[in-house]
Amino acid sequence: LTFIGILIEVSLWCYIGYFFGQDPGDIANIIKTILLIFGVITAGIVITLVKFRASGQEA
């Protein structure tokens, strides 16, 4: 799970760099960035739930 989380973070940072690399300060990119932040939060919640379920099954 740790390696998967690292891969997800790296890919998310690549997307963020891609959006910022197009037109920094553009309204559309600001909206995309906000959506990405919400996506990161959602992914973090999902990963935490998966970890809790995995630890629960192991125990």
C-alpha positions, 0 to 999 in steps of 0.5 A: 500500500505504501508503494501504491500511495507513493505512485499515486502521489507522484502521478498527481504531482505530475498532473499538477506540474502539467497544469501549471506548465500550460498557463500559470494564473489562468482561471481554468488552471486554477479550477483544475488545481482546486479539483486536483486538491479535492481529488488528493483529499479524496484519494487520501481518505480512500487510501486510509479506509483501505488501510483500515479494512486491510488491517481489520482483515489481517487481525 
